[in-house]
């Protein structure tokens, strides 16, 4: 709640959705190349974790605060 009050809802939403879009795009690229290089699946895993972090820092956090 304090983060939302300090930063504001709009910047958190923009950051959250933008980071999710970037990491979903990277995930798409990494999934296409996962059979050719042995270490690319690890990057896919990192992208999934980053998408979850982007959601938790932006849209998920704001949704939780408005439901309380």
Beta strands, then each sheet from edge to edge (+ up, - down):
end
